[in-house]
Amino acid sequence: MDLFQVLSNRRSIRKYEGKNVEKEKLQKVLEAARLAPSAMNRQPYTLFVITNREVLAEIDAACNQDWKAPMMIVMVSKPKEAWARDDGEQYWKADAAIALHHVSLAAFSEGLGTCWIAAFNENKIKEVLNLDSDSRVPFLSPLGYPAEKKGSVKNRKALEVLTRYI
């Protein structure tokens, strides 16, 4: 699939079929995250692939939503391992965001759906996954076959509004 087709047609999916994701497709999606750029190539994150039904239910509860997806990708960041500028500006969230965005695009190109989730109880997720206090969970995403069809792209600002040439 052409990159601009992927960029133009990917949508957030909130309903999933019960069908499991094939190992080969999951590996491609995870490889896309591995290939993502990060500041100073630190890759200060781990992608937790959750398929255990009981753990998925606990994560759904922490999101206050029943995703009914066959799996959830939880982005776990290590801010202390990330690069930071001399002025203290940290890049762990940006690094994790780029990697999860790669996941989202690769998933769509494989016929799968994702949905960025930022609204959740981070402490509950950390408890469920038994994460240490240095770990952060900036976002997560269900992964599976879409059980809904989405229309064309939502309104976006015009390129002229978003762009300045100097």
N, CA and C atoms as a LAMMPS dump frame, in Angstrom:
ITEM: TIMESTEP
0
ITEM: NUMBER OF ATOMS
498
ITEM: BOX BOUNDS ff ff ff
-5.0000000000000000e+02 5.0000000000000000e+02
-5.0000000000000000e+02 5.0000000000000000e+02
-5.0000000000000000e+02 5.0000000000000000e+02
ITEM: ATOMS id mol type element x y z
1 1 1 N 0.849 -1.171 0
2 1 2 C 0 0 0
3 1 3 C 0.9 1.241 0
4 2 1 N 0.553 2.207 -0.81
5 2 2 C 1.288 3.466 -0.91
6 2 3 C 1.217 4.232 0.411
7 3 1 N 2.322 4.888 0.795
8 3 2 C 2.386 5.609 2.064
9 3 3 C 1.277 6.644 2.185
10 4 1 N 1.006 7.394 1.13
11 4 2 C -0.028 8.421 1.234
12 4 3 C -1.43 7.833 1.319
13 5 1 N -1.624 6.624 0.812
14 5 2 C -2.895 5.926 1.034
15 5 3 C -3.047 5.596 2.519
16 6 1 N -1.973 5.111 3.114
17 6 2 C -1.995 4.787 4.54
18 6 3 C -2.266 6.053 5.352
19 7 1 N -1.525 7.126 5.057
20 7 2 C -1.686 8.375 5.805
21 7 3 C -3.087 8.958 5.64
22 8 1 N -3.656 8.833 4.459
23 8 2 C -4.975 9.414 4.182
24 8 3 C -6.129 8.585 4.717
25 9 1 N -5.932 7.286 4.849
26 9 2 C -7.066 6.403 5.162
27 9 3 C -7.05 5.777 6.548
28 10 1 N -5.948 5.862 7.282
29 10 2 C -5.907 5.295 8.629
30 10 3 C -6.88 6.043 9.539
31 11 1 N -7.625 5.302 10.328
32 11 2 C -8.581 5.887 11.263
33 11 3 C -8.446 5.208 12.618
34 12 1 N -8.895 5.874 13.634
35 12 2 C -8.952 5.272 14.968
36 12 3 C -10.105 4.282 15
37 13 1 N -9.81 3.065 15.381
38 13 2 C -10.809 1.992 15.414
39 13 3 C -11.172 1.717 16.869
40 14 1 N -12.481 1.693 17.133
41 14 2 C -12.955 1.472 18.495
42 14 3 C -13.75 0.181 18.663
43 15 1 N -13.954 -0.537 17.562
44 15 2 C -14.657 -1.825 17.606
45 15 3 C -13.831 -2.842 16.832
46 16 1 N -13.625 -4.001 17.467
47 16 2 C -12.748 -5.023 16.897
48 16 3 C -13.445 -6.361 16.779
49 17 1 N -13.07 -7.119 15.746
50 17 2 C -13.524 -8.495 15.604
51 17 3 C -12.791 -9.348 16.634
52 18 1 N -13.331 -10.486 16.942
53 18 2 C -12.689 -11.384 17.897
54 18 3 C -11.512 -12.151 17.314
55 19 1 N -11.289 -12.015 16.016
56 19 2 C -10.237 -12.746 15.31
57 19 3 C -8.85 -12.371 15.828
58 20 1 N -8.021 -13.384 16.065
59 20 2 C -6.649 -13.138 16.512
60 20 3 C -5.796 -12.582 15.38
61 21 1 N -4.795 -11.807 15.746
62 21 2 C -3.841 -11.258 14.786
63 21 3 C -2.758 -12.301 14.532
64 22 1 N -2.499 -12.555 13.262
65 22 2 C -1.479 -13.526 12.9
66 22 3 C -0.102 -13.062 13.385
67 23 1 N 0.718 -14.029 13.775
68 23 2 C 2.05 -13.736 14.304
69 23 3 C 2.875 -12.92 13.309
70 24 1 N 2.784 -13.246 12.017
71 24 2 C 3.569 -12.542 11.005
72 24 3 C 3.174 -11.071 10.931
73 25 1 N 1.889 -10.779 11.022
74 25 2 C 1.433 -9.387 10.985
75 25 3 C 1.859 -8.645 12.246
76 26 1 N 1.736 -9.301 13.389
77 26 2 C 2.166 -8.675 14.635
78 26 3 C 3.658 -8.356 14.575
79 27 1 N 4.446 -9.277 14.06
80 27 2 C 5.896 -9.044 13.961
81 27 3 C 6.204 -7.838 13.074
82 28 1 N 5.486 -7.676 11.97
83 28 2 C 5.692 -6.512 11.095
84 28 3 C 5.358 -5.22 11.832
85 29 1 N 4.277 -5.247 12.564
86 29 2 C 3.854 -4.059 13.315
87 29 3 C 4.897 -3.691 14.371
88 30 1 N 5.389 -4.681 15.087
89 30 2 C 6.395 -4.431 16.112
90 30 3 C 7.728 -4.011 15.495
91 31 1 N 8.054 -4.572 14.359
92 31 2 C 9.281 -4.182 13.656
93 31 3 C 9.207 -2.714 13.238
94 32 1 N 8.031 -2.257 12.865
95 32 2 C 7.863 -0.845 12.511
96 32 3 C 8.218 0.047 13.695
97 33 1 N 7.842 -0.363 14.897
98 33 2 C 8.198 0.405 16.094
99 33 3 C 9.704 0.38 16.311
100 34 1 N 10.312 -0.764 16.097
101 34 2 C 11.762 -0.892 16.283
102 34 3 C 12.53 0.021 15.33
103 35 1 N 11.99 0.227 14.145
104 35 2 C 12.648 1.058 13.127
105 35 3 C 12.404 2.552 13.323
106 36 1 N 11.543 2.912 14.242
107 36 2 C 11.205 4.323 14.458
108 36 3 C 12.411 5.105 14.95
109 37 1 N 12.547 6.34 14.497
110 37 2 C 13.631 7.172 15.022
111 37 3 C 13.348 7.578 16.46
112 38 1 N 14.42 7.804 17.198
113 38 2 C 14.306 8.336 18.56
114 38 3 C 15.521 9.228 18.798
115 39 1 N 15.386 10.142 19.728
116 39 2 C 16.472 11.078 20.016
117 39 3 C 17.737 10.321 20.41
118 40 1 N 18.805 10.596 19.692
119 40 2 C 20.105 9.933 19.912
120 40 3 C 19.99 8.404 19.813
121 41 1 N 18.946 7.938 19.142
122 41 2 C 18.7 6.508 18.933
123 41 3 C 18.672 5.719 20.245
124 42 1 N 18.152 6.335 21.283
125 42 2 C 18.124 5.687 22.6
126 42 3 C 17.026 4.619 22.711
127 43 1 N 15.93 4.789 21.997
128 43 2 C 14.788 3.868 22.066
129 43 3 C 14.439 3.559 23.529
130 44 1 N 14.079 4.583 24.295
131 44 2 C 13.85 4.406 25.737
132 44 3 C 12.45 3.89 26.074
133 45 1 N 12.074 2.797 25.465
134 45 2 C 10.731 2.265 25.677
135 45 3 C 10.706 0.766 25.424
136 46 1 N 9.64 0.161 25.912
137 46 2 C 9.339 -1.246 25.665
138 46 3 C 7.871 -1.315 25.29
139 47 1 N 7.572 -2.112 24.286
140 47 2 C 6.182 -2.329 23.905
141 47 3 C 5.71 -3.631 24.555
142 48 1 N 4.735 -3.513 25.431
143 48 2 C 4.143 -4.688 26.059
144 48 3 C 2.974 -5.127 25.175
145 49 1 N 3.011 -6.361 24.716
146 49 2 C 1.944 -6.922 23.893
147 49 3 C 1.095 -7.787 24.813
148 50 1 N -0.104 -7.322 25.091
149 50 2 C -0.981 -7.993 26.043
150 50 3 C -2.04 -8.795 25.285
151 51 1 N -2.067 -10.105 25.535
152 51 2 C -3.09 -10.969 24.942
153 51 3 C -3.876 -11.737 26.002
154 52 1 N -3.369 -11.783 27.217
155 52 2 C -4.037 -12.477 28.309
156 52 3 C -5.37 -11.788 28.606
157 53 1 N -6.459 -12.535 28.533
158 53 2 C -7.813 -11.972 28.692
159 53 3 C -8.007 -11.277 30.041
160 54 1 N -7.479 -11.862 31.095
161 54 2 C -7.644 -11.254 32.418
162 54 3 C -6.896 -9.931 32.521
163 55 1 N -5.699 -9.889 31.971
164 55 2 C -4.918 -8.645 31.985
165 55 3 C -5.588 -7.607 31.078
166 56 1 N -6.087 -8.052 29.922
167 56 2 C -6.81 -7.13 29.028
168 56 3 C -8.01 -6.517 29.739
169 57 1 N -8.724 -7.313 30.512
170 57 2 C -9.884 -6.804 31.25
171 57 3 C -9.459 -5.749 32.271
172 58 1 N -8.331 -5.964 32.92
173 58 2 C -7.829 -4.99 33.893
174 58 3 C -7.402 -3.693 33.197
175 59 1 N -6.792 -3.831 32.031
176 59 2 C -6.391 -2.638 31.275
177 59 3 C -7.626 -1.897 30.785
178 60 1 N -8.61 -2.634 30.297
179 60 2 C -9.873 -1.996 29.887
180 60 3 C -10.483 -1.221 31.047
181 61 1 N -10.454 -1.799 32.237
182 61 2 C -11.004 -1.126 33.416
183 61 3 C -10.22 0.15 33.719
184 62 1 N -8.902 0.105 33.538
185 62 2 C -8.08 1.299 33.771
186 62 3 C -8.36 2.386 32.735
187 63 1 N -8.896 1.966 31.59
188 63 2 C -9.277 2.917 30.529
189 63 3 C -10.748 3.328 30.649
190 64 1 N -11.46 2.671 31.57
191 64 2 C -12.891 2.905 31.728
192 64 3 C -13.643 2.653 30.419
193 65 1 N -13.202 1.607 29.714
194 65 2 C -13.823 1.256 28.438
195 65 3 C -13.541 -0.21 28.137
196 66 1 N -14.487 -0.868 27.482
197 66 2 C -14.302 -2.267 27.088
198 66 3 C -13.927 -2.284 25.608
199 67 1 N -12.637 -2.445 25.339
200 67 2 C -12.156 -2.376 23.958
201 67 3 C -12.502 -3.619 23.155
202 68 1 N -12.61 -4.759 23.792
203 68 2 C -12.923 -6.018 23.104
204 68 3 C -11.953 -6.297 21.962
205 69 1 N -10.718 -5.877 22.124
206 69 2 C -9.69 -6.146 21.119
207 69 3 C -8.935 -7.406 21.522
208 70 1 N -8.418 -8.159 20.553
209 70 2 C -7.682 -9.378 20.899
210 70 3 C -6.339 -9.1 21.565
211 71 1 N -5.843 -7.877 21.424
212 71 2 C -4.597 -7.532 22.09
213 71 3 C -4.502 -6.034 22.297
214 72 1 N -3.621 -5.674 23.22
215 72 2 C -3.362 -4.273 23.532
216 72 3 C -1.851 -4.083 23.522
217 73 1 N -1.422 -3.008 22.898
218 73 2 C -0.003 -2.634 22.919
219 73 3 C 0.126 -1.509 23.935
220 74 1 N 0.916 -1.749 24.959
221 74 2 C 1.136 -0.742 25.998
222 74 3 C 2.56 -0.221 25.84
223 75 1 N 2.661 1.078 25.608
224 75 2 C 3.965 1.721 25.467
225 75 3 C 4.481 2.072 26.853
226 76 1 N 5.59 1.484 27.236
227 76 2 C 6.197 1.747 28.539
228 76 3 C 7.525 2.466 28.301
229 77 1 N 7.611 3.677 28.805
230 77 2 C 8.802 4.503 28.601
231 77 3 C 9.674 4.524 29.851
232 78 1 N 10.959 4.734 29.601
233 78 2 C 11.961 4.878 30.662
234 78 3 C 12.58 6.267 30.512
235 79 1 N 11.982 7.295 31.105
236 79 2 C 12.499 8.658 30.952
237 79 3 C 13.979 8.804 31.299
238 80 1 N 14.473 8.054 32.269
239 80 2 C 15.883 8.172 32.655
240 80 3 C 16.836 7.648 31.583
241 81 1 N 16.323 6.826 30.672
242 81 2 C 17.151 6.296 29.589
243 81 3 C 17.088 7.174 28.339
244 82 1 N 16.182 8.14 28.329
245 82 2 C 15.973 8.989 27.153
246 82 3 C 16.984 10.131 27.104
247 83 1 N 17.195 10.629 25.923
248 83 2 C 18.058 11.782 25.738
249 83 3 C 17.305 13.038 26.159
250 84 1 N 18.041 13.988 26.71
251 84 2 C 17.474 15.285 27.08
252 84 3 C 18.465 16.372 26.665
253 85 1 N 17.934 17.503 26.243
254 85 2 C 18.802 18.633 25.9
255 85 3 C 19.447 19.194 27.157
256 86 1 N 20.467 20.018 26.973
257 86 2 C 21.149 20.656 28.103
258 86 3 C 20.221 21.53 28.935
259 87 1 N 19.163 22.063 28.287
260 87 2 C 18.219 22.908 29.033
261 87 3 C 17.172 22.084 29.778
262 88 1 N 17.291 20.749 29.728
263 88 2 C 16.389 19.876 30.468
264 88 3 C 15.198 19.359 29.674
265 89 1 N 14.999 19.857 28.461
266 89 2 C 13.884 19.374 27.625
267 89 3 C 14.066 17.885 27.374
268 90 1 N 13.032 17.099 27.723
269 90 2 C 13.099 15.646 27.61
270 90 3 C 12.36 15.165 26.372
271 91 1 N 12.804 14.049 25.834
272 91 2 C 12.236 13.539 24.586
273 91 3 C 11.598 12.161 24.705
274 92 1 N 11.426 11.643 25.915
275 92 2 C 10.886 10.294 26.056
276 92 3 C 9.475 10.168 25.508
277 93 1 N 8.652 11.19 25.684
278 93 2 C 7.284 11.109 25.144
279 93 3 C 7.293 11.164 23.628
280 94 1 N 8.134 12.033 23.068
281 94 2 C 8.222 12.128 21.613
282 94 3 C 8.726 10.813 21.024
283 95 1 N 9.75 10.241 21.637
284 95 2 C 10.281 8.962 21.161
285 95 3 C 9.2 7.884 21.166
286 96 1 N 8.468 7.798 22.247
287 96 2 C 7.403 6.799 22.358
288 96 3 C 6.282 7.077 21.361
289 97 1 N 5.957 8.35 21.163
290 97 2 C 4.889 8.714 20.227
291 97 3 C 5.249 8.317 18.8
292 98 1 N 6.489 8.567 18.421
293 98 2 C 6.91 8.191 17.063
294 98 3 C 6.812 6.683 16.885
295 99 1 N 7.278 5.925 17.861
296 99 2 C 7.23 4.465 17.759
297 99 3 C 5.787 3.963 17.682
298 100 1 N 4.897 4.52 18.508
299 100 2 C 3.504 4.069 18.46
300 100 3 C 2.826 4.508 17.164
301 101 1 N 3.228 5.634 16.636
302 101 2 C 2.68 6.068 15.344
303 101 3 C 3.118 5.101 14.236
304 102 1 N 4.361 4.655 14.285
305 102 2 C 4.814 3.647 13.332
306 102 3 C 3.963 2.378 13.459
307 103 1 N 3.656 1.995 14.701
308 103 2 C 2.779 0.839 14.944
309 103 3 C 1.435 1.058 14.251
310 104 1 N 0.869 2.226 14.445
311 104 2 C -0.443 2.556 13.895
312 104 3 C -0.452 2.482 12.365
313 105 1 N 0.566 3.045 11.738
314 105 2 C 0.636 3.038 10.268
315 105 3 C 0.881 1.634 9.727
316 106 1 N 1.791 0.894 10.357
317 106 2 C 2.068 -0.469 9.91
318 106 3 C 0.846 -1.36 10.098
319 107 1 N 0.152 -1.188 11.204
320 107 2 C -1.053 -1.981 11.459
321 107 3 C -2.082 -1.741 10.358
322 108 1 N -2.312 -0.49 10.022
323 108 2 C -3.285 -0.185 8.97
324 108 3 C -2.872 -0.821 7.643
325 109 1 N -1.594 -0.746 7.319
326 109 2 C -1.134 -1.32 6.049
327 109 3 C -1.287 -2.84 6.024
328 110 1 N -1.408 -3.465 7.201
329 110 2 C -1.615 -4.909 7.308
330 110 3 C -3.092 -5.273 7.473
331 111 1 N -3.982 -4.286 7.335
332 111 2 C -5.419 -4.547 7.462
333 111 3 C -5.907 -4.566 8.896
334 112 1 N -5.093 -4.046 9.827
335 112 2 C -5.444 -4.038 11.243
336 112 3 C -5.839 -2.64 11.687
337 113 1 N -6.458 -2.572 12.841
338 113 2 C -6.859 -1.295 13.402
339 113 3 C -6.168 -1.02 14.722
340 114 1 N -6.053 0.266 15.031
341 114 2 C -5.492 0.742 16.289
342 114 3 C -6.278 1.958 16.735
343 115 1 N -6.041 2.377 17.957
344 115 2 C -6.649 3.613 18.466
345 115 3 C -5.755 4.146 19.577
346 116 1 N -5.223 5.341 19.382
347 116 2 C -4.392 5.945 20.419
348 116 3 C -5.235 6.156 21.659
349 117 1 N -4.753 5.691 22.8
350 117 2 C -5.454 5.905 24.06
351 117 3 C -4.522 6.695 24.981
352 118 1 N -5.008 7.831 25.427
353 118 2 C -4.267 8.638 26.388
354 118 3 C -5.069 8.795 27.678
355 119 1 N -6.365 8.502 27.623
356 119 2 C -7.239 8.641 28.791
357 119 3 C -7.311 7.309 29.532
358 120 1 N -6.482 7.197 30.571
359 120 2 C -6.462 5.991 31.389
360 120 3 C -5.788 6.31 32.708
361 121 1 N -5.944 5.413 33.647
362 121 2 C -5.311 5.549 34.948
363 121 3 C -3.917 4.921 34.852
364 122 1 N -2.91 5.772 34.723
365 122 2 C -1.543 5.276 34.54
366 122 3 C -1.086 4.425 35.723
367 123 1 N -1.402 4.839 36.93
368 123 2 C -0.98 4.061 38.106
369 123 3 C -1.574 2.663 38.091
370 124 1 N -2.812 2.548 37.649
371 124 2 C -3.45 1.231 37.576
372 124 3 C -2.749 0.357 36.522
373 125 1 N -2.435 0.943 35.373
374 125 2 C -1.728 0.187 34.332
375 125 3 C -0.37 -0.277 34.868
376 126 1 N 0.342 0.621 35.545
377 126 2 C 1.646 0.268 36.1
378 126 3 C 1.519 -0.863 37.121
379 127 1 N 0.456 -0.824 37.898
380 127 2 C 0.211 -1.884 38.887
381 127 3 C -0.081 -3.211 38.193
382 128 1 N -0.942 -3.183 37.187
383 128 2 C -1.319 -4.401 36.459
384 128 3 C -0.094 -5.049 35.819
385 129 1 N 0.811 -4.217 35.27
386 129 2 C 1.991 -4.737 34.582
387 129 3 C 3.205 -4.877 35.5
388 130 1 N 3.025 -4.547 36.773
389 130 2 C 4.094 -4.655 37.76
390 130 3 C 5.332 -3.862 37.328
391 131 1 N 5.106 -2.599 36.949
392 131 2 C 6.191 -1.741 36.485
393 131 3 C 6.838 -1.008 37.647
394 132 1 N 8.112 -0.702 37.504
395 132 2 C 8.823 0.027 38.55
396 132 3 C 8.453 1.512 38.514
397 133 1 N 8.864 2.221 39.553
398 133 2 C 8.481 3.631 39.687
399 133 3 C 9.143 4.522 38.643
400 134 1 N 10.222 4.067 38.005
401 134 2 C 10.884 4.853 36.963
402 134 3 C 10.187 4.74 35.61
403 135 1 N 9.281 3.799 35.463
404 135 2 C 8.575 3.604 34.196
405 135 3 C 7.397 4.553 34.082
406 136 1 N 7.106 4.948 32.857
407 136 2 C 5.932 5.766 32.552
408 136 3 C 5.153 5.09 31.435
409 137 1 N 3.851 5.296 31.431
410 137 2 C 2.983 4.762 30.384
411 137 3 C 2.306 5.965 29.729
412 138 1 N 2.878 6.489 28.641
413 138 2 C 2.291 7.675 28.024
414 138 3 C 1.025 7.388 27.223
415 139 1 N 0.93 6.21 26.613
416 139 2 C -0.25 5.846 25.842
417 139 3 C -0.22 4.364 25.499
418 140 1 N -1.331 3.894 25.003
419 140 2 C -1.482 2.504 24.615
420 140 3 C -2.46 2.423 23.462
421 141 1 N -2.55 1.239 22.861
422 141 2 C -3.449 1.073 21.727
423 141 3 C -3.929 -0.367 21.623
424 142 1 N -5.239 -0.545 21.396
425 142 2 C -5.714 -1.875 21.042
426 142 3 C -5.181 -2.211 19.646
427 143 1 N -5.112 -3.487 19.327
428 143 2 C -4.68 -3.93 18.012
429 143 3 C -5.525 -5.126 17.619
430 144 1 N -6.092 -5.053 16.435
431 144 2 C -6.916 -6.153 15.956
432 144 3 C -7.556 -5.826 14.631
433 145 1 N -8.404 -6.743 14.181
434 145 2 C -9.129 -6.528 12.93
435 145 3 C -10.329 -5.633 13.196
436 146 1 N -10.479 -4.565 12.412
437 146 2 C -11.594 -3.645 12.627
438 146 3 C -12.951 -4.326 12.419
439 147 1 N -13.891 -4.017 13.3
440 147 2 C -15.269 -4.48 13.161
441 147 3 C -16.148 -3.303 12.754
442 148 1 N -15.524 -2.247 12.271
443 148 2 C -16.247 -1.071 11.809
444 148 3 C -15.506 -0.48 10.625
445 149 1 N -16.255 0.166 9.765
446 149 2 C -15.673 0.86 8.612
447 149 3 C -15.747 2.347 8.895
448 150 1 N -14.662 3.018 8.605
449 150 2 C -14.604 4.463 8.824
450 150 3 C -14.625 5.163 7.478
451 151 1 N -15.206 6.347 7.459
452 151 2 C -15.289 7.131 6.237
453 151 3 C -14.014 7.891 5.953
454 152 1 N -14.169 8.926 5.174
455 152 2 C -13.012 9.723 4.774
456 152 3 C -12.454 10.498 5.954
457 153 1 N -11.284 11.059 5.736
458 153 2 C -10.587 11.788 6.783
459 153 3 C -11.457 12.918 7.334
460 154 1 N -11.355 13.103 8.646
461 154 2 C -12.072 14.201 9.27
462 154 3 C -11.452 15.509 8.805
463 155 1 N -12.168 16.581 9.017
464 155 2 C -11.658 17.886 8.609
465 155 3 C -10.278 18.129 9.199
466 156 1 N -9.422 18.612 8.372
467 156 2 C -8.08 18.989 8.782
468 156 3 C -7.865 20.441 8.373
469 157 1 N -7.018 21.104 9.107
470 157 2 C -6.686 22.475 8.733
471 157 3 C -6.04 22.469 7.36
472 158 1 N -6.244 23.539 6.628
473 158 2 C -5.629 23.674 5.313
474 158 3 C -4.116 23.74 5.464
475 159 1 N -3.415 23.223 4.488
476 159 2 C -1.961 23.231 4.513
477 159 3 C -1.423 24.654 4.661
478 160 1 N -2.104 25.605 4.032
479 160 2 C -1.681 27.011 4.11
480 160 3 C -1.759 27.547 5.537
481 161 1 N -2.661 27.016 6.332
482 161 2 C -2.814 27.455 7.726
483 161 3 C -1.686 26.863 8.587
484 162 1 N -1.247 25.661 8.258
485 162 2 C -0.257 24.954 9.043
486 162 3 C 1.19 25.237 8.633
487 163 1 N 1.362 25.9 7.505
488 163 2 C 2.704 26.047 6.933
489 163 3 C 3.119 27.511 6.839
490 164 1 N 4.369 27.764 7.162
491 164 2 C 4.962 29.091 6.982
492 164 3 C 6.28 28.922 6.247
493 165 1 N 6.494 29.703 5.226
494 165 2 C 7.758 29.722 4.496
495 165 3 C 8.494 31.009 4.817
496 166 1 N 9.74 30.902 5.153
497 166 2 C 10.523 32.085 5.478
498 166 3 C 11.77 32.102 4.591
